[in-house]
Amino acid sequence: MIYGYIRVSTDKQTVENQRFEIQRYAKKSKLVVNEWIEETISGTINPNKRNLGKLLSKTQKNDIIICSELSRLGRNMFMIMSILNILMERGVIIYAVKEHYKLGDDISSKVLAFAFSISAEIERSLISQRTTEALRRKKAEGVILGRPKGRRNTVCKLSGCEDTIRQMLLEGNTKVYISQYLGVSESTLYSYIKEKRIYI
């Protein structure tokens, strides 16, 4: 199965340029796109909440995904690397037209996959460092991050973490991961995001 994946960020952008590039590449490579996946959504949104997530879940070994460029898959390096790693482990071939990438099951792709996994690990480490530094700064500023012992929860454990949460959301982390990282329940995180209107 050959899929053409197209994403634009706003309804003011057109999908036709990407479609043209993919069709031209497919014709040149003697490929026929069997199904088109199109969406108008920010690349910062978690793939599971996009049509891309549905595509990822149904791909099988030797399927091909053609996109105009890798940045169509996500907005940041960590997200793109994670998606590519999933696809390559599954044996799915990815063509990126503008970058002239063909990522599949050959040795060069495996080398790239190894580099991708390292890049993703570095990115996770950087997120962790930024979050720790932000929490340390808030603590130094006198912000109470936890609930005082023996008192009711009048001060939320997430107080002062708005910037951290917003940054982690922008970087494509799920709310489940963020809640685990910050040591709170999912419901606490959801309530805090709603209360503080932390949206991206």
N, C-alpha and C positions, 0 to 999 in steps of 0.2 A: 504494500500500500504506500502511495506517495502523497504526502500532505503538503499543501502550501500554507504557511502561517504568516498572517499579516496582523500587525497591531499599530494603531495610531492612538495618541494620547487624548485628543479632543475631537469633537464632531466637526471642528473647523478644518481639520486635516483630511486629506483624501487617501483612500486605500489604493487608488488606481496606479500610482507611481510604483508602489511595492509590487502590486500584481503584475505590472508590465515587466519589471526586472526579473521576477520569478519565472514568468512565462517565457521570456527571452532566454533565460538560462536553461530552463527545462528543454526548450526546443533545440538549443545548441548541444545539449547533452543527450538528446534523444530520449527524454523522459516525458511521461504524461502525468500531470497532477490529477489524482483521483478525487481528492476532497480538499476544499478550501476552508480554513479556519480563520475567521476575521473577528476582530474586536476593537472597540473604542474604549480604552481604559488606560489608566496610568500604569507604567511599568513598575511602580513601587508597590502595587497591590500584590499580595501573596498569590502565587500561581494557582493554588487550590481554589481561589475565589474568582479565577478567570477561566475563559474557554481553554486556555493553554493547559490548565490542570486536567480538564477532561481529555484533552489530546494526549497528555503524558500517561494517563491511566490506561488508555486503550492501545497504545503503540506496542508492537511486537518486534521480535528479532528480524532484522533485515528491512524493516520499514524505513522510509526516508522522509525527513522533514526538511523542506526548503524554506528559508527565510531570507529577506533582503540583507540583513546584517544581524549579528549576535545581540546588539543592543535592543532588538525587538523582543527578546526573551525576557529582559528585566532591566531595571534601572541601575543596579549596582553590581560590582564584581562578584560578591558573595552569592547573590541570587543566580546570576548567569552561570557561574561555575557549578553550583549545586544542580541546576537543571541539566547542564551538559554531562555532569558526572552520572546522573540517574539514567539519562538516555544512552550513554556509551556503555554503561554496565549492562543495560538491557539489550545491547546489540543494535540499537537504532542508529542510522546514519544521518548526520546533520550536514546540510550544505548551507553556507552563508555566502550569498552571491557577491556582495561588495568586498568582503575580506578574502574571497577565494579560498575559504576553508572547506575541507571535506573531512569530517570527523566520523570515523567508523571503527572497524575491527582490525585495521592494519597496525603495524608496529608504531608508526609515527603517531597515530591517534592515541595509542596506549601511552606513549610518552607524554603527549599533551594531556591526557586524562590524569596522569600522575602529577603533572604540573598544576592542573586545575585543582586537584585535591589538596595540594600544598597551599595554593593560593587561598582556597576556601578556609583552610585551617588558620592561616595567617590572619585572614579577615575576621574570623571568629575571635581570635586572640585580641585583635585591635578593638573589637566591639567590647570585649570584656574589660580591657584596659581603660577605654573611654568611660565606661559605666562606673568602674571603680573610682576613677579620678573624679567624676562628677559627684558621686556619693561622698567621697572624702571632702570635696570642696564645700558641699552643702553642710556637712557635719562641722567643718571649721567655721562656717558662717553662723553656727548655732541652731541650725534646723534640726528638729527632733525627728529622726527617721523611724524610730520604733516606739512601741507603746510602753510607757513607764510601768514598772512592775507594780502590780496591785491596783492599778487604775483601770477604769473602763476605757474603751477605745475611742477617746475623744479626739485623739490625734492619730490620723491614719498613718500606717507604717510607710506609705508611699509619699508622704508629704515631702515636697521638694524634688520629686523625681520626674516632674513633668517633661523636662528637656530630655532626660535619659529615655523615657518611654517613647516620646515622639521620635527621637533619633533611631531607636531600635525598630520602630514601626516603619520609618522611612527606608531602613535598610532591609526591609522584607522579612523581619522576624515575626513569627506567629505570636499571638497573645498567650498561647499555652507556654511557649518557650520563655517569653518575657516574665510571666508570672512565676515560673520555676526559677528563673535566674534571680529575680528579686525576692524570692522566698515568701510569696503570698499566694493565696488561692486565686483561681481564675475569676471567681465571682468578685473578689476584692479588687482585682485589676480592672474588670469590666465596669464596676461601679465608679472607680476612681477616674477612669477615662471619660465616662459619661458626665461625672460631676465637674471635672476640669475641662471638658470639651476638647479633649486631645484627639483631634482628627487630622488625617492627612489626605 
